[in-house]
Amino acid sequence: MGYVILIYDIPDDRVRYRVAERCKDYGLERIQYSAFAGDLDRNRREELMLRLKKTLGKKPGNIRLQPVCTRDLSLAKEVSVDG
């Protein structure tokens, strides 16, 4: 397994919703409105990206899946204010 962060910028609401649902289907957790994170092995990463490419189709948008090594993950910081 490997930790990944998946972010996207998709103007079309319907396509953006389908991308988010697909991320959830693969067990990723929403960390921001257009960002998901979680553990995926290499095969699942490849499979997910193929499915997301098909979901995006010819619509404008950008989807980025970034693996994060354990060392860098341990250095992560977060500031969050609920209000």
Secondary structure, DSSP 8 states (H G I E B T S, - for coil): -EEEEEEEE---HHHHHHHHHHHHHTT-EEEETTEEEEEE-HHHHHHHHHHHHHHHTTS--EEEEEEE-HHHHHT--------
